[in-house]
């Protein structure tokens, strides 16, 4: 599967926008960083991004 750099840039832009929206809504940055780290750890452990997240595994 080839990776389109435009898709990567778009995904990064969308993530940045979501983070800004959350911060503007009052979510503390430390909480956002913690969420990103937890998801990154899960993805690294699994080796892929699950198409559905099971909260019992978190």
MIBAKE-255302 format. One record per residue: residue number from 1; residue in three letters; z, y, x of N, C-alpha, C in turn. Coordinates in nm, 3 decimals. Last residue first. Example, Ala and Ser with C-alpha at 12.3 -4.5 7.8 and 13.67 -1.06 7.14 Angstrom:
% MIBAKE-255302
<atom k="2" r="SER" n_pz="0.708" n_py="-0.225" n_px="1.285" ca_pz="0.714" ca_py="-0.106" ca_px="1.367" c_pz="0.787" c_py="0.003" c_px="1.290"/>
<atom k="1" r="ALA" n_pz="0.780" n_py="-0.569" n_px="1.319" ca_pz="0.780" ca_py="-0.450" ca_px="1.230" c_pz="0.780" c_py="-0.330" c_px="1.320"/>
***
This chain:
% MIBAKE-255302
<atom k="58" r="UNK" n_pz="2.734" n_py="-0.084" n_px="-0.843" ca_pz="2.765" ca_py="0.038" ca_px="-0.768" c_pz="2.911" c_py="0.050" c_px="-0.743"/>
<atom k="57" r="UNK" n_pz="2.682" n_py="-0.287" n_px="-1.012" ca_pz="2.665" ca_py="-0.314" ca_px="-0.869" c_pz="2.708" c_py="-0.196" c_px="-0.784"/>
<atom k="56" r="UNK" n_pz="2.703" n_py="-0.181" n_px="-1.264" ca_pz="2.806" ca_py="-0.276" ca_px="-1.224" c_pz="2.800" c_py="-0.307" c_px="-1.075"/>
<atom k="55" r="UNK" n_pz="2.477" n_py="-0.032" n_px="-1.303" ca_pz="2.598" ca_py="0.038" ca_px="-1.264" c_pz="2.709" c_py="-0.055" c_px="-1.224"/>
<atom k="54" r="UNK" n_pz="2.167" n_py="-0.095" n_px="-1.190" ca_pz="2.276" ca_py="-0.158" ca_px="-1.264" c_pz="2.406" c_py="-0.098" c_px="-1.215"/>
<atom k="53" r="UNK" n_pz="1.870" n_py="0.075" n_px="-1.225" ca_pz="1.997" ca_py="0.072" ca_px="-1.152" c_pz="2.102" c_py="0.008" c_px="-1.241"/>
<atom k="52" r="UNK" n_pz="1.542" n_py="-0.036" n_px="-1.201" ca_pz="1.654" ca_py="-0.010" ca_px="-1.292" c_pz="1.782" c_py="-0.022" c_px="-1.210"/>
<atom k="51" r="UNK" n_pz="1.394" n_py="-0.063" n_px="-0.982" ca_pz="1.330" ca_py="0.006" ca_px="-1.093" c_pz="1.429" c_py="0.033" c_px="-1.205"/>
<atom k="50" r="UNK" n_pz="1.535" n_py="-0.001" n_px="-0.660" ca_pz="1.534" ca_py="-0.076" ca_px="-0.785" c_pz="1.466" c_py="0.004" c_px="-0.896"/>
<atom k="49" r="UNK" n_pz="1.370" n_py="0.032" n_px="-0.367" ca_pz="1.426" ca_py="0.114" ca_px="-0.475" c_pz="1.419" c_py="0.032" c_px="-0.604"/>
<atom k="48" r="UNK" n_pz="1.471" n_py="-0.188" n_px="-0.096" ca_pz="1.373" ca_py="-0.131" ca_px="-0.190" c_pz="1.446" c_py="-0.045" c_px="-0.292"/>
<atom k="47" r="UNK" n_pz="1.675" n_py="-0.288" n_px="0.048" ca_pz="1.544" ca_py="-0.288" ca_px="0.112" c_pz="1.434" c_py="-0.235" c_px="0.022"/>
<atom k="46" r="UNK" n_pz="1.945" n_py="-0.296" n_px="-0.013" ca_pz="1.852" ca_py="-0.379" ca_px="-0.090" c_pz="1.716" c_py="-0.392" c_px="-0.022"/>
<atom k="45" r="UNK" n_pz="2.049" n_py="-0.114" n_px="0.178" ca_pz="2.105" ca_py="-0.250" ca_px="0.165" c_pz="2.006" c_py="-0.344" c_px="0.095"/>
<atom k="44" r="UNK" n_pz="1.900" n_py="0.115" n_px="0.124" ca_pz="1.894" ca_py="0.055" ca_px="0.257" c_pz="1.943" c_py="-0.090" c_px="0.251"/>
<atom k="43" r="UNK" n_pz="1.979" n_py="0.164" n_px="-0.138" ca_pz="1.838" ca_py="0.136" ca_px="-0.109" c_pz="1.824" c_py="0.068" c_px="0.027"/>
<atom k="42" r="UNK" n_pz="2.254" n_py="0.215" n_px="-0.100" ca_pz="2.209" ca_py="0.106" ca_px="-0.187" c_pz="2.065" c_py="0.065" c_px="-0.155"/>
<atom k="41" r="UNK" n_pz="2.240" n_py="0.440" n_px="0.068" ca_pz="2.305" ca_py="0.317" ca_px="0.115" c_pz="2.260" c_py="0.197" c_px="0.032"/>
<atom k="40" r="UNK" n_pz="2.118" n_py="0.621" n_px="-0.107" ca_pz="2.050" ca_py="0.583" ca_px="0.017" c_pz="2.108" c_py="0.454" c_px="0.073"/>
<atom k="39" r="UNK" n_pz="2.318" n_py="0.643" n_px="-0.302" ca_pz="2.188" ca_py="0.586" ca_px="-0.337" c_pz="2.112" c_py="0.542" c_px="-0.212"/>
<atom k="38" r="UNK" n_pz="2.521" n_py="0.760" n_px="-0.142" ca_pz="2.543" ca_py="0.632" ca_px="-0.211" c_pz="2.411" c_py="0.565" c_px="-0.247"/>
<atom k="37" r="UNK" n_pz="2.397" n_py="0.999" n_px="-0.060" ca_pz="2.437" ca_py="0.899" ca_px="0.040" c_pz="2.456" c_py="0.762" c_px="-0.024"/>
<atom k="36" r="UNK" n_pz="2.362" n_py="1.129" n_px="-0.306" ca_pz="2.246" ca_py="1.096" ca_px="-0.224" c_pz="2.279" c_py="0.988" c_px="-0.122"/>
<atom k="35" r="UNK" n_pz="2.634" n_py="1.158" n_px="-0.380" ca_pz="2.541" ca_py="1.080" ca_px="-0.462" c_pz="2.419" c_py="1.036" c_px="-0.381"/>
<atom k="34" r="UNK" n_pz="2.726" n_py="1.327" n_px="-0.175" ca_pz="2.783" ca_py="1.194" ca_px="-0.193" c_pz="2.692" c_py="1.104" c_px="-0.274"/>
<atom k="33" r="UNK" n_pz="2.574" n_py="1.556" n_px="-0.226" ca_pz="2.557" ca_py="1.485" ca_px="-0.099" c_pz="2.611" c_py="1.343" c_px="-0.110"/>
<atom k="32" r="UNK" n_pz="2.683" n_py="1.624" n_px="-0.476" ca_pz="2.541" ca_py="1.591" ca_px="-0.464" c_pz="2.513" c_py="1.513" c_px="-0.335"/>
<atom k="31" r="UNK" n_pz="2.946" n_py="1.680" n_px="-0.400" ca_pz="2.920" ca_py="1.572" ca_px="-0.495" c_pz="2.774" c_py="1.529" c_px="-0.485"/>
<atom k="30" r="UNK" n_pz="2.909" n_py="1.899" n_px="-0.235" ca_pz="2.968" ca_py="1.778" ca_px="-0.177" c_pz="2.947" c_py="1.657" c_px="-0.270"/>
<atom k="29" r="UNK" n_pz="2.814" n_py="2.091" n_px="-0.414" ca_pz="2.723" ca_py="2.034" ca_px="-0.316" c_pz="2.777" c_py="1.905" c_px="-0.257"/>
<atom k="28" r="UNK" n_pz="2.921" n_py="2.059" n_px="-0.756" ca_pz="2.949" ca_py="2.093" ca_px="-0.616" c_pz="2.854" c_py="2.021" c_px="-0.520"/>
<atom k="27" r="UNK" n_pz="2.742" n_py="2.178" n_px="-1.025" ca_pz="2.779" ca_py="2.055" ca_px="-0.955" c_pz="2.803" c_py="2.091" c_px="-0.809"/>
<atom k="26" r="UNK" n_pz="2.649" n_py="2.406" n_px="-1.153" ca_pz="2.790" ca_py="2.398" ca_px="-1.117" c_pz="2.834" c_py="2.270" c_px="-1.050"/>
<atom k="25" r="UNK" n_pz="2.391" n_py="2.452" n_px="-1.193" ca_pz="2.467" ca_py="2.413" ca_px="-1.312" c_pz="2.614" c_py="2.392" c_px="-1.281"/>
<atom k="24" r="UNK" n_pz="2.302" n_py="2.490" n_px="-0.938" ca_pz="2.310" ca_py="2.607" ca_px="-1.024" c_pz="2.390" c_py="2.578" c_px="-1.152"/>
<atom k="23" r="UNK" n_pz="2.302" n_py="2.221" n_px="-0.858" ca_pz="2.393" ca_py="2.316" ca_px="-0.794" c_pz="2.411" c_py="2.441" c_px="-0.880"/>
<atom k="22" r="UNK" n_pz="2.098" n_py="2.123" n_px="-1.023" ca_pz="2.233" ca_py="2.069" ca_px="-1.034" c_pz="2.336" c_py="2.165" c_px="-0.975"/>
<atom k="21" r="UNK" n_pz="1.878" n_py="2.273" n_px="-0.934" ca_pz="1.920" ca_py="2.281" ca_px="-1.074" c_pz="2.064" c_py="2.232" c_px="-1.091"/>
<atom k="20" r="UNK" n_pz="1.865" n_py="2.185" n_px="-0.667" ca_pz="1.893" ca_py="2.326" ca_px="-0.696" c_pz="1.944" c_py="2.341" c_px="-0.839"/>
<atom k="19" r="UNK" n_pz="1.799" n_py="1.914" n_px="-0.712" ca_pz="1.924" ca_py="1.949" ca_px="-0.644" c_pz="1.963" c_py="2.094" c_px="-0.671"/>
<atom k="18" r="UNK" n_pz="1.549" n_py="1.945" n_px="-0.835" ca_pz="1.659" ca_py="1.882" ca_px="-0.908" c_pz="1.793" c_py="1.917" c_px="-0.845"/>
<atom k="17" r="UNK" n_pz="1.405" n_py="2.059" n_px="-0.621" ca_pz="1.423" ca_py="2.134" ca_px="-0.745" c_pz="1.539" c_py="2.078" c_px="-0.826"/>
<atom k="16" r="UNK" n_pz="1.413" n_py="1.845" n_px="-0.436" ca_pz="1.473" ca_py="1.975" ca_px="-0.403" c_pz="1.501" c_py="2.056" c_px="-0.529"/>
<atom k="15" r="UNK" n_pz="1.266" n_py="1.656" n_px="-0.581" ca_pz="1.406" ca_py="1.630" ca_px="-0.548" c_pz="1.478" c_py="1.761" c_px="-0.514"/>
<atom k="14" r="UNK" n_pz="1.018" n_py="1.785" n_px="-0.588" ca_pz="1.088" ca_py="1.755" ca_px="-0.714" c_pz="1.236" c_py="1.727" c_px="-0.689"/>
<atom k="13" r="UNK" n_pz="0.956" n_py="1.792" n_px="-0.315" ca_pz="0.969" ca_py="1.917" ca_px="-0.391" c_pz="1.047" c_py="1.896" c_px="-0.520"/>
<atom k="12" r="UNK" n_pz="0.940" n_py="1.517" n_px="-0.264" ca_pz="1.039" ca_py="1.600" ca_px="-0.195" c_pz="1.063" c_py="1.730" c_px="-0.269"/>
<atom k="11" r="UNK" n_pz="0.722" n_py="1.452" n_px="-0.426" ca_pz="0.852" ca_py="1.390" ca_px="-0.451" c_pz="0.964" c_py="1.471" c_px="-0.385"/>
<atom k="10" r="UNK" n_pz="0.525" n_py="1.604" n_px="-0.296" ca_pz="0.559" ca_py="1.631" ca_px="-0.436" c_pz="0.697" c_py="1.573" c_px="-0.470"/>
<atom k="9" r="UNK" n_pz="0.517" n_py="1.478" n_px="-0.046" ca_pz="0.554" ca_py="1.620" ca_px="-0.056" c_pz="0.597" c_py="1.655" c_px="-0.198"/>
<atom k="8" r="UNK" n_pz="0.430" n_py="1.226" n_px="-0.128" ca_pz="0.559" ca_py="1.240" ca_px="-0.059" c_pz="0.607" c_py="1.384" c_px="-0.070"/>
<atom k="7" r="UNK" n_pz="0.181" n_py="1.287" n_px="-0.236" ca_pz="0.284" ca_py="1.228" ca_px="-0.321" c_pz="0.422" c_py="1.243" c_px="-0.260"/>
<atom k="6" r="UNK" n_pz="0.053" n_py="1.378" n_px="-0.006" ca_pz="0.070" ca_py="1.469" ca_px="-0.117" c_pz="0.178" c_py="1.418" c_px="-0.212"/>
<atom k="5" r="UNK" n_pz="0.036" n_py="1.148" n_px="0.146" ca_pz="0.127" ca_py="1.254" ca_px="0.189" c_pz="0.151" c_py="1.356" c_px="0.079"/>
<atom k="4" r="UNK" n_pz="0.035" n_py="0.833" n_px="0.014" ca_pz="-0.033" ca_py="0.962" ca_px="0.007" c_pz="0.067" c_py="1.071" c_px="0.043"/>
<atom k="3" r="UNK" n_pz="0.033" n_py="0.527" n_px="0.166" ca_pz="0.119" ca_py="0.634" ca_px="0.118" c_pz="0.041" c_py="0.764" c_px="0.126"/>
<atom k="2" r="UNK" n_pz="-0.098" n_py="0.209" n_px="0.070" ca_pz="-0.104" ca_py="0.331" ca_px="0.148" c_pz="-0.017" c_py="0.439" c_px="0.083"/>
<atom k="1" r="UNK" n_pz="0.000" n_py="-0.119" n_px="0.085" ca_pz="0.000" ca_py="0.000" ca_px="0.000" c_pz="0.000" c_py="0.124" c_px="0.089"/>
***
